Amino acid sequence: MHPNAAFRLDDRNLHEMLVEQIGFGMVFAETPDGPRVAHTPIHSTGDGAMQFHLANGNALTRHLPGATALIVVNGPDAYVSPRWYEEEGQVPTWNYVALEMEGRVRKMEAEGLADLLGAIGARNEGRLAGSNPWRPEQVPPDRWQKLFRGITGFEMEVKAWRPTFKLSQNKSDEDRERVADALENEGSPGIAQLMRNLSK
């Protein structure tokens, strides 16, 4: 989390929306072999818990049950050039959105894991064009079971939410608008839109 309080937006609905829109993150935890990270789809239960699954062979899988872990979901980011400020003598920086969530992890039962996989599939298939979304039932049962046995589902009860929405809030309204315009022109419309909508 960025130390500047100007970059913290403590809005749980916004945090949940970020997780829903991005849907992917990193899980960090300490292991006897040192700190490890896993990359995985993230699903919010909507009541303060985050769910994910890992391959059984992942370096974190056997160490996570009962452990305290950190989940990080990254949103849009972009380089900000000093050329875009009115005042000279500025330095380069980076605007970005990130959400850190800390909590204790528990292993999910098979039924919960199946529900998680269905929810992830439904969320992402619903964003694709076409009227014939993929469903788990389309996978032959023997193949599904083989794949299912190769993963473990987890749920983290989030105890700490640490957001960073670094969107030039420490600059003037005029500078923020110039930076947003420049980022949009340079091919970063996502971070530009967030600057316009969230940094005022």
C-alpha positions in Angstrom: 0.0 0.0 0.0 1.3 3.5 -0.9 2.1 5.5 2.3 0.3 8.6 1.0 -3.2 8.7 2.4 -4.4 10.7 -0.6 -4.2 7.5 -2.6 -6.5 5.4 -0.4 -10.1 5.1 -1.3 -11.7 3.1 1.5 -14.9 2.2 -0.4 -15.7 -1.5 0.0 -18.1 -1.5 -3.0 -15.3 -0.1 -5.1 -12.9 -2.8 -3.9 -15.5 -5.5 -4.6 -16.0 -4.0 -8.1 -12.3 -4.1 -8.8 -12.1 -7.8 -7.8 -15.1 -8.6 -10.0 -13.9 -6.7 -13.0 -10.3 -7.9 -12.9 -11.0 -11.4 -11.6 -7.3 -12.4 -11.3 -4.7 -11.8 -8.7 -1.7 -13.0 -6.8 -1.6 -15.0 -3.5 1.5 -14.5 -1.3 2.4 -16.5 1.8 5.4 -17.6 3.8 6.5 -21.3 3.5 9.3 -23.3 5.1 11.2 -22.7 1.8 10.7 -18.9 1.9 8.0 -16.6 0.6 6.0 -17.8 -2.4 3.4 -16.4 -4.8 0.7 -18.0 -6.9 -1.3 -16.4 -9.7 -4.9 -17.4 -9.8 -8.5 -16.3 -10.6 -10.1 -14.6 -7.6 -13.8 -14.7 -6.8 -15.5 -12.6 -4.1 -18.3 -14.1 -2.1 -19.7 -10.7 -1.5 -19.6 -11.0 2.2 -15.9 -10.3 2.9 -14.3 -13.5 1.7 -12.2 -14.3 -1.4 -12.0 -17.7 -3.1 -9.4 -19.1 -5.4 -7.9 -22.5 -6.4 -4.4 -23.7 -7.0 -2.9 -26.8 -8.6 -2.0 -29.4 -6.0 1.6 -29.2 -7.1 1.8 -25.5 -6.5 4.5 -24.4 -4.0 1.9 -22.8 -1.8 -0.9 -25.3 -1.9 0.1 -27.6 1.0 1.1 -24.6 3.2 -2.0 -22.4 2.9 -4.6 -24.1 5.1 -4.7 -22.2 8.4 -2.1 -19.7 7.2 -2.3 -15.9 7.0 -1.9 -14.9 3.4 -2.0 -11.8 1.2 -4.0 -11.5 -2.0 -3.1 -8.7 -4.5 -5.4 -7.6 -7.3 -3.9 -5.1 -9.8 -6.0 -2.7 -11.8 -4.9 -0.4 -14.6 -1.5 1.3 -14.5 0.5 3.7 -16.7 3.7 5.8 -16.8 3.2 9.5 -16.2 5.6 11.8 -18.0 6.8 15.1 -16.5 6.1 16.7 -19.9 2.4 16.5 -19.1 2.5 18.9 -16.2 2.2 22.7 -16.5 5.0 23.4 -14.0 8.5 22.5 -15.1 10.9 20.6 -12.8 8.6 17.6 -12.2 9.8 14.0 -12.2 8.3 10.8 -13.8 5.9 8.7 -11.8 3.5 5.9 -12.3 -0.3 5.9 -11.7 -1.8 2.6 -10.7 -4.6 0.8 -8.9 -3.9 -2.1 -6.5 -5.8 -3.8 -3.8 -4.2 -5.8 -1.0 -6.3 -8.2 1.1 -4.9 -10.0 4.1 -6.6 -12.8 6.1 -6.5 -16.4 7.2 -7.0 -19.1 4.6 -9.1 -22.3 4.8 -9.3 -25.3 2.5 -12.7 -25.6 0.7 -14.7 -28.8 0.5 -15.3 -30.4 -2.9 -18.8 -28.9 -3.2 -17.5 -25.4 -2.6 -14.7 -25.8 -5.1 -17.2 -27.0 -7.7 -19.4 -23.9 -7.0 -16.3 -21.7 -7.3 -15.3 -23.1 -10.7 -18.9 -22.7 -11.9 -19.0 -19.1 -10.7 -15.6 -18.2 -12.4 -16.7 -19.8 -15.7 -20.1 -18.1 -15.6 -18.6 -14.7 -14.9 -16.1 -14.8 -17.7 -18.2 -16.6 -20.3 -20.9 -14.0 -19.7 -18.5 -11.3 -20.9 -17.9 -13.0 -24.2 -19.8 -12.5 -27.4 -22.2 -15.2 -28.4 -25.2 -17.0 -26.9 -23.7 -20.4 -26.2 -21.5 -20.1 -23.1 -19.3 -23.0 -22.0 -20.6 -25.0 -19.0 -18.8 -27.5 -16.8 -21.4 -30.1 -17.9 -19.9 -30.1 -21.4 -16.7 -31.8 -20.1 -16.8 -35.6 -20.0 -17.3 -36.7 -16.4 -14.2 -38.8 -16.2 -12.0 -36.0 -17.6 -13.7 -33.4 -15.2 -13.0 -35.6 -12.2 -9.4 -36.1 -13.2 -8.9 -32.3 -13.5 -10.9 -31.6 -10.4 -8.7 -33.9 -8.3 -5.7 -32.0 -9.4 -6.6 -28.7 -7.8 -7.5 -27.4 -4.3 -10.0 -24.7 -3.5 -9.3 -22.0 -0.8 -11.3 -19.3 0.9 -9.7 -16.3 2.7 -11.7 -14.3 5.2 -10.4 -10.8 4.6 -9.4 -9.1 7.8 -7.6 -6.1 6.3 -8.3 -4.3 3.0 -5.4 -2.1 1.8 -6.3 -0.2 -1.4 -4.1 2.1 -3.5 -5.7 4.3 -6.1 -2.8 6.5 -7.2 -4.5 8.8 -9.7 -2.6 12.1 -9.4 -4.7 13.2 -6.5 -1.7 15.2 -5.3 -1.8 17.4 -8.4 -4.0 20.2 -9.4 -7.3 19.6 -11.2 -5.8 21.1 -14.4 -2.7 18.8 -14.2 -4.9 15.7 -13.6 -7.0 16.5 -16.6 -3.9 17.0 -18.8 -2.4 13.7 -17.6 -5.7 11.9 -18.2 -5.9 13.3 -21.7 -2.3 12.3 -22.4 -2.8 8.8 -21.1 -5.9 8.3 -23.2 -4.0 9.5 -26.3 -1.1 7.2 -25.4 -3.4 4.2 -25.3 -4.3 3.9 -21.6 -8.0 4.8 -21.5 -8.7 2.7 -18.4 -6.5 4.6 -16.0 -7.6 7.9 -17.7 -11.2 7.1 -17.0 -10.5 6.2 -13.4 -8.6 9.5 -12.9 -11.6 11.4 -14.1 -14.1 9.5 -12.1 -12.3 8.7 -8.8 -9.7 11.4 -8.1 -12.0 14.4 -7.5 
